[in-house]
Amino acid sequence: MTRMLCALLGFGFSFAATAAEPAPWPQFRGPAGTGVAADDQKPPIQIGPDKNVKWKVAVPPGASSPVIVGDKLVLTAFENGKLLTIAYSRADGKELWRKEAPAKAIEPYHKTEGSPAASTPATDGEKLVVYFGSCGLVCYDLGGEELWKYELPVAATNNDFGTGSSPVIADGKVVLLRDQLTDARLIALDLKTGSLAWETKREGVKTSWGSACVWDTPGGKQVVVAGSMRVNGYDLKTGAEKWTVTGTPAVPCTTPVVADGKLVFAGWAPGGTDFKMPTFDDVLKQAGQEQLGHLTKAGAEKTFLKDFFDSNDLNKDGKITRDEWDGQMKFMAAGKNIAFALNPGGTGDVTKSHVAWTVTKGLPYVPSPLVYRGVMYTMSMRGRLSAFDAKTGKELYEDEAVGIGSVYASPVAANGHVYLCGLDKSLVVIKAGDSPDKVCSTKLDDRIAATPAVADNILYVRTGKMLYAFAEQK
């Protein structure tokens, strides 16, 4: 079950007395979670391990993306069994402080594809909020002093993959999507105190790895999240459900975005209507265990499940049975893979009444869609790039090879270019537009699972080992 489940990637300034300075890259995928840098940003487009490198420093393991606030870059990490929040100087990459989260236990996670530090921090320019599936939410000031914490039980995710959702800050609230196997819910905390503002149960949800998106509609701000087979909108003030779109993936990893007043979602997952998983008999035959009647870990070494056996051994008895496999396949097959744009204003099931257009090709598994200068870009599981007119859904190009292998990091855009990163160490820059014209293709030191950040004409990229700051060298 190649890439069966994802890890989403899915991480001393002076302030005015009355308000915090807005952070240039305050959350997963930057301003409003769109992945689009401010119009005046001009990070370099020619990049390499030693080209336009302002600085680079070694960082502990983790899959969270960096956030930029004041003179600091902040991310989370997991090292020597400890969950860490680390702040670096944007000037030279020097570590400024690190804090350990108060976790009594570490959540189950996939050892190569997941991470207990996969969730990106969020900041309002004054406070910094981090989330770990192992223990909950913690709020720090920019000097690293703890202001409050909101404890949550250790997360239990589908196939023990690990969590990926990141917190979002809006209108004085910290919003977190916590879709898991039991007690799935959407919660909002008061940013100042950490007290619970509201929580909404998410019935029928198994697990999802995307984050919340805030949509400012004519009827008020809404929190939009993707879950099993549906996308929902909730009132930001109260948490009351407003609308639903059905017919979406069973295990979504992507985060919706807002573009030109519309809500845009794009998601794909194995087992959907366009992708058939192998039967259990196929798996047993590949393992040579037809006579045994179940799959062992040793047998799985001969199959595409070799790195995913433990995740699919649901009761941890050392074997995968037909009932376990067929149950998972039935759930996965119930999902539909789709991209759509949604008009605001609807209530209830708005699948037929408010969806402006749909797309069923070129869909992303882990990377969230990017809408930039009128074009929606999507990256498939295999690293193929597609582009569609954001107003109509019309295909501009689909499934184009751009020199990247499998991919977790979401694309980001700045100054007329789109930046793409792959698990094969690749970093590719293309011109934005109706054809994927490459202007740069390079490889860094290690896999890139975290989404890049942009601020002050600098592109920040976290690999599995290093943190790079790329800036035009004069």
Secondary structure, DSSP 4 states (H G I P E B T S, - for coil): -TT-S-----------SSSPPPPSB-STTSGGGS-B--TT----SS-BTTBSEEEEEE--S--PPPEEETTEEEEEEEETTEEEEEEEETTT--EEEEEE---SSPPP--TTT--TT-SPPEE-SSEEEEEETTTEEEEEETTS-EEEEEE-PPP--GGG-------EEETTEEEEEE--SSS-EEEEEETTT--EEEEEE-TT--------EEEEETTEEEEEEEETTEEEEEETTT--EEEEEES--SS-----EEETTEEEEEE--TTSTT-PPPPHHHHHHHHT-TTT-SEEHHHHTTSTTTTTHHHH-TT-SSEE-HHHHHHHHHHHHT---EEEEE-S---EE-TTTTEEEEE-SS--SSSPPEEETTEEEEE-TTSEEEEEETTT--EEEEEEE-S--S--SPPEEETTEEEEE-TTSEEEEEESSSS--EEEEEE-SS---SPPEEETTEEEEE-SSEEEEE----
